[in-house]
Amino acid sequence: AWLRHHAPAAASLAAGGSVLAVCAALVFGLGRLLHSGVCGGAAVLLFAWTLPPDMFADRWLFTLTLLLVAYVLVWRARAPSLWRSLWLGMTIGASLLTLSALFLFPFVLSAWEWARRRRAGDGAAGWRGQTAALCIPPFLFLIPWVLMNWRVYHRFILFENSRAETNVITGALGL
C-alpha cells in the first residue's frame, strides 16, 4: 500500500520494475529447469507479451510469491531432499501471508507423493521428514497472524475474519 499510494512516483516505479524483473527471472528459471535456456527465454517472451492484468494491481506480491513457489517446486522435483522440501514449505508459507490460496497444497502434494511411492514399491524412508518439511513450515509463518487476531478479536482466526464482503465475492467471481 505504501509503495502504490504513498511513496514518491520514482520509488513506486522502481519497485514495480524490480518486481517485474524478478518475476521475469523466475519465469526464465522455470523454463530453464523444465527444459533449457531457450525454453526459458521463450517463456520470458511469452510472459512479457501476456503480462497478468493483476501484475500492477494489489496482487503483485502474490504473483511474485506464487512464481517463487512454482520455481522451488520444480527445483525440488529435480532432486527431492529434506532441505529442498523445507524450502518449498517456507515459500508456500510466504505465499500464505499474502493470500491463502495454497493452504491445502502441501497436504495434496504429500498425499500424491505418498501414493506414487507406494505404487512404485519404494519404502517410507525419508518420506515422513519430507512431509513434515512440506506441511509444518507454511503454518509456522501464520503464527504471528493468528496471535494478532487472538489479541484483537479474542478468537482463533487462521486466514480471513468471518464472511467475505460482497465486493470480495463479486471480485472472486470475476464480475
C-alpha positions in Angstrom: 0.0 0.0 0.0 2.8 2.4 0.8 4.6 1.7 -2.5 1.4 2.1 -4.5 -0.2 5.1 -2.8 2.2 7.0 -0.6 5.7 6.6 -1.9 7.2 9.0 -4.4 6.5 8.2 -8.0 10.1 7.3 -8.7 10.2 4.8 -5.8 6.9 3.3 -6.9 8.1 2.9 -10.5 11.4 1.4 -9.3 9.7 -1.1 -7.0 7.3 -2.1 -9.8 10.1 -2.5 -12.3 12.1 -4.6 -9.8 9.2 -6.9 -9.1 8.6 -7.3 -12.8 12.3 -8.1 -13.3 12.3 -10.7 -10.5 9.1 -12.3 -11.9 10.7 -12.4 -15.4 13.9 -14.0 -13.9 11.7 -16.7 -12.1 9.8 -17.4 -15.3 13.1 -17.8 -17.1 14.4 -20.1 -14.3 11.2 -22.2 -14.6 11.7 -22.7 -18.3 15.4 -23.5 -17.9 14.7 -26.0 -15.2 11.9 -27.6 -17.1 13.7 -27.8 -20.4 16.5 -25.5 -21.4 17.7 -21.9 -21.6 16.0 -21.4 -24.9 12.7 -22.6 -23.3 13.4 -20.1 -20.5 13.9 -17.3 -23.0 10.7 -18.2 -24.8 8.8 -18.3 -21.5 10.1 -14.8 -20.7 8.9 -13.5 -24.1 5.5 -15.1 -23.6 5.4 -13.7 -20.1 6.2 -10.2 -21.4 3.7 -10.5 -24.1 0.9 -11.7 -21.8 1.5 -9.9 -18.6 -1.1 -10.8 -16.0 -3.5 -7.9 -15.5 -3.1 -8.1 -11.7 0.6 -7.7 -12.0 0.3 -4.0 -11.4 -2.7 -4.1 -9.1 -3.0 -5.1 -5.5 -2.0 -8.8 -6.2 1.5 -8.2 -7.5 3.1 -9.6 -4.3 1.0 -12.8 -4.6 2.1 -13.1 -8.2 5.7 -12.9 -7.1 5.3 -15.4 -4.3 3.4 -17.8 -6.5 6.2 -17.7 -9.1 8.7 -18.3 -6.3 6.6 -21.4 -5.1 6.5 -22.7 -8.7 10.2 -22.3 -9.2 11.1 -24.0 -5.9 8.6 -26.8 -6.6 10.3 -27.6 -9.9 13.7 -27.2 -8.3 12.7 -29.7 -5.6 11.2 -32.1 -8.1 14.5 -32.5 -9.9 16.2 -33.9 -6.8 13.9 -34.2 -3.8 15.6 -33.9 -0.5 14.7 -32.8 3.0 16.4 -29.4 2.5 14.5 -28.7 -0.7 11.3 -29.8 0.9 11.9 -27.3 3.7 12.5 -24.5 1.2 9.3 -25.4 -0.6 7.4 -25.4 2.7 8.8 -21.9 3.5 7.9 -20.4 0.1 4.4 -21.8 0.5 4.3 -20.2 3.9 5.4 -16.8 2.4 2.6 -17.1 -0.1 0.1 -17.8 2.7 1.0 -14.4 4.2 -0.3 -12.7 1.0 -3.2 -14.8 0.1 -4.5 -18.2 1.4 -5.0 -19.9 -2.0 -2.3 -22.5 -1.5 -3.2 -23.6 2.1 -4.1 -27.2 1.0 -1.3 -27.6 -1.5 1.3 -29.1 0.9 -1.1 -31.8 2.0 -2.2 -32.6 -1.5 1.4 -32.8 -2.7 2.4 -35.0 0.2 -0.5 -37.4 -0.4 0.3 -37.6 -4.1 4.0 -38.3 -3.4 3.0 -40.9 -0.8 0.7 -42.6 -3.3 3.3 -42.5 -6.0 6.0 -44.0 -3.7 3.5 -46.7 -2.6 2.7 -47.7 -6.1 6.4 -47.8 -7.1 7.1 -50.0 -4.1 9.5 -47.5 -2.5 9.9 -47.6 1.2 8.9 -44.8 3.5 12.5 -43.9 4.2 12.7 -40.1 4.3 9.1 -39.7 3.4 7.9 -38.6 6.9 10.7 -36.0 7.2 9.9 -34.5 3.8 6.1 -34.5 4.6 6.8 -32.6 7.8 9.1 -30.2 6.0 6.3 -29.5 3.5 3.3 -29.3 5.8 4.6 -27.7 9.0 6.6 -24.5 7.9 3.7 -22.9 6.0 1.6 -22.8 9.1 4.5 -21.6 11.3 4.5 -18.5 9.1 0.9 -17.8 10.2 1.6 -17.8 13.9 2.1 -14.0 14.1 -1.1 -13.5 12.2 -3.0 -15.9 14.5 -1.6 -14.3 17.6 -2.5 -10.8 16.4 -6.1 -11.9 15.6 -6.3 -13.6 19.0 -5.3 -10.3 20.7 -7.6 -8.2 18.6 -10.7 -10.5 18.3 -10.1 -13.0 21.1 -10.7 -16.0 18.9 -8.7 -18.3 16.6 -8.6 -16.9 13.0 -6.2 -18.7 10.7 -6.9 -16.9 7.4 -9.8 -14.5 7.0 -12.0 -12.9 9.6 -15.7 -14.1 9.2 -17.5 -14.0 5.9 -16.2 -12.2 2.8 -17.8 -8.9 2.0 -20.0 -8.6 -1.1 -17.3 -6.8 -3.1 -14.8 -9.6 -2.4 -17.3 -12.3 -3.5 -18.1 -10.5 -6.8 -14.4 -9.9 -7.4 -13.7 -13.6 -6.9 -16.4 -14.4 -9.4 -14.9 -12.1 -11.9 -17.9 -9.8 -12.0 
